[in-house]
Amino acid sequence: MATIEWMDRFVKLMDKISECPAAGIGIADLSRQTLLSKGTLHRMLQSMIGYRIVVQDSESKKYTLGPKAMTWGSTFLQNRDPIGLLAQYCKQVGDETGVYAFICRCQADEIFCTHTHQPSSSGNSFFVHVGQRMPLHAAAAAQIIVAFQSDETINRLLEKEVPDPYTPFTLTDPDELRKKIHRARIEKAAYCEQELELGTSALSVPIFHGKNQTSISLSLVGEHHYIKTNKEKLIHALQRVAEQASDHLTSMQALSSLF
């Protein structure tokens, strides 16, 4: 029982550290978010530092993922796209639009970022990072993938989601979220307008691997006003590149089935 309890705490702690900003997260915030005492967290974190699973900044005292966790994550992600097929389209749309681009995929009911590309022309760095989990109620990258799943799957994922209000614009009403997901399916595009972070918005489209079958999304994220002003142009670029990626992915799967 003690082992199961420790593992539950470890996973909860790793989830919060992996979702934190690049600057890291302090023990007070970790205690508040995990409901674990600071004493318990301190003992766990010191042990994890010893194994290089997390690191602590000497000045801010905040914690971030360490090299051991990065190695595990890199190995996992490389196995999801062993030939780098998707990465090239992430780079393509980022360079064409000059906007930060990223790719997400769904596995075991979790949607997470697998690739990012910041074009050299972009002077801003945004918060999306490889391995980051995309919350269904606040991320277009997740919503566009879920939009093309069965009604049963959509209902199951909505029931599992904890709708934390990240900003005043975050959707926390399941019915409103269901309507937004349905609209994304019709339009084959999803929009996140300051729902995950104030001042930041995102656009997402699906990459298909069969007729209306997808577990992958291609997205752009940037300053809210710029994304809103150039929305139609950016969606067109996303859909064009995603169509190329879909054709490529589908043809490769068809070829592999012959052998």
Secondary structure, 3 states (H helix, E strand, C coil): CHHHHHHHHHHHHHHHHHCCCCCCECHHHHHHHHCCCHHHHHHHHHHHHHCCCEEECCCCCCEEECHHHHHHHHHHHHHHCCCCHHHHHHHHHHHHHCCEEEEEEEECCEEEEEEEECCCCCCCCCCCCCCCECCCCCCHHHHHHHCCCCHHHHHHHHHHCCCCCCCCCCCCCHHHHHHHHHHHHHHCCEEEECCCCCCEEEEEEEEEEECCEEEEEEEEEEEHHHHHHCHHHHHHHHHHHHHHHHHHHHHHHHHHCCC
